Amino acid sequence: MEISSHKKGLLKLLPGVDTLMEKIKQQASGADVPQTVIVKAIRLVINSLRDQILMADDRIGEEFVSEQKIIKQISDQIKSEMSPNLCRVINATGVVVHTNLGRSLLSCDAIKEMAIISGSYSNLEFDLDTGKRGSRYTAVENLICDVCGCEAAMVVNNNAAAVLLCLDTLARGKEVIVSRGELVEIGGSFRIPDVMLKSGSVLKEVGTTNRTHLKDYQNAISDHTALLLKVHTSNYAIIGFTKSVSLKELVKLGADMGFPVMEDLGSGMFVDFSKYGLPKEPTVQESLLAGTDIVTFSGDKLLGGPQAGIICGKTDIIENIRKNPLTRALRIDKLTLSALEHTLRLYRDEEKAIKAIPTLNMLTMPFDTIEKKAVRMKSILNGLNNPLLKTTLIDLPSKAGGGSLPALNIPSKCVGLSIEGVSANKIETHMRCCAIPVIGRIEDDVFVMDMRTVMENEFPVIKDAINDLLNTIKSPHMQ
Ligand SMILES: *Cc1c(COP(=O)(O)O)cnc(C)c1O
């Protein structure tokens, strides 16, 4: 295609890389930016402008290549390159264990200790008493045993890894009997049948989706059987005409027939939630008390710690798991280990745990407290004194999240925001794209923020974000 002389003229007007480099470096914001980042940003902007000129019609004017505008575009590009990719956000969704937003927040203790370990050498695998090599797992094994009352314990990267490792150790090349009602899929493509395939064990499904009887398990047992597995249906509920075999019955069957019984609890719980007005979730202690040989669960779901998979149960099985070469590939990192240790320490005093572990604190937060927060947030926003902004208090339920307590709606208080002439979608997008993103949701065409998961020290950030949005509406060229 022939390029018009007008466009050729515009292309010639594009400033050179060296000129732009000098200008950017003179700016205060350009001072600490690596040269490579500046060059990349300049090339990106100039190439894009060149393409736009070529694609445009001949009416495109010289202001398109104004140096001031180009420098602004490059500065914006550099700013975006220099800001962290993984960044803090404000969770105003009311979903406490939000997998997409990083699941659990750590307690202050865990954060403090983790920071120390990250900047110092540690006794990670060094026995300070003997001066010899030690085990990475001693930092948490006794604590887990104390809190859940098990014989032995072991930790890996996450619960998916824990399940894989247990199946590989206990049932490679053999059959694992599972109820059809428990063939769970959780987000991120973890499916019990797939994990089983990877572990080299064979899935033996028994019963039907809604009903499984003890005799179904009994009939499935053969020479090929290695393990009876129970999976906590953590992210869905089967209701109506249902029947499942209790852990107790399964443990008895396992003991009678000489097979170990494993339970994948998904989100592990040490605290009986029914004491705090929430529905009962099976606890790790109960599973072990029922006689389960091996129990696995997540560190960062309802437990409120770092991403980890915890395996606890009988000593001989844990010993075999430790010896499995897969263990090395799935091993837990020292920062995680430190955070997990200090989360577990809090559980030695339940009252303390509820206060100090953010996940537990938010889940058990009294409605009054949330309502007070909502009232305060609303009045801070009203303090912006903008006639276009309308704030409301709305009763909407929060969710536990993390694939746990699926049927649970916890009454909560939200602050609803509407701005005259601005759609709820536009508000949602603006809040999500702020320097510190605020993630809320839209209900009945209103942008709402659930105050259960928003902390008081985040209120000013939310206020600033909304103020910025209001300011863009005020400026005349945006109208
Ligand atoms: C969440 C979950 C897992 C996986 O745990 P991660 O810690 O996310 O790897 C496995 N099984 C069940 C039943 C779960 O709910």
The ligand as an SDF file (V2000), in Angstrom:
LIG
                    3D

 15 15  0  0  0  0  0  0  0  0999 V2000
   -8.9650  -27.8720   48.3350 C   0  0  0  0  0  0  0  0  0  0  0  0
   -9.0030  -29.3340   48.2730 C   0  0  0  0  0  0  0  0  0  0  0  0
   -7.8830  -30.0570   47.8130 C   0  0  0  0  0  0  0  0  0  0  0  0
   -6.6310  -29.3770   47.3210 C   0  0  0  0  0  0  0  0  0  0  0  0
   -6.0070  -28.6110   48.2950 O   0  0  0  0  0  0  0  0  0  0  0  0
   -4.8990  -27.5200   47.8890 P   0  0  0  0  0  0  0  0  0  0  0  0
   -4.3040  -27.1310   49.1820 O   0  0  0  0  0  0  0  0  0  0  0  0
   -5.6090  -26.4290   47.1790 O   0  0  0  0  0  0  0  0  0  0  0  0
   -3.9170  -28.1910   46.9980 O   0  0  0  0  0  0  0  0  0  0  0  0
   -7.9710  -31.4170   47.7800 C   0  0  0  0  0  0  0  0  0  0  0  0
   -9.0940  -32.0530   48.1920 N   0  0  0  0  0  0  0  0  0  0  0  0
  -10.1840  -31.3830   48.6200 C   0  0  0  0  0  0  0  0  0  0  0  0
  -11.4050  -32.1690   49.0480 C   0  0  0  0  0  0  0  0  0  0  0  0
  -10.1760  -30.0060   48.6780 C   0  0  0  0  0  0  0  0  0  0  0  0
  -11.2550  -29.3410   49.1070 O   0  0  0  0  0  0  0  0  0  0  0  0
  1  2  1  0
  2  3  1  0
  2 14  2  0
  3  4  1  0
  3 10  2  0
  4  5  1  0
  5  6  1  0
  6  7  2  0
  6  8  1  0
  6  9  1  0
 10 11  1  0
 11 12  2  0
 12 13  1  0
 12 14  1  0
 14 15  1  0
M  END
$$$$
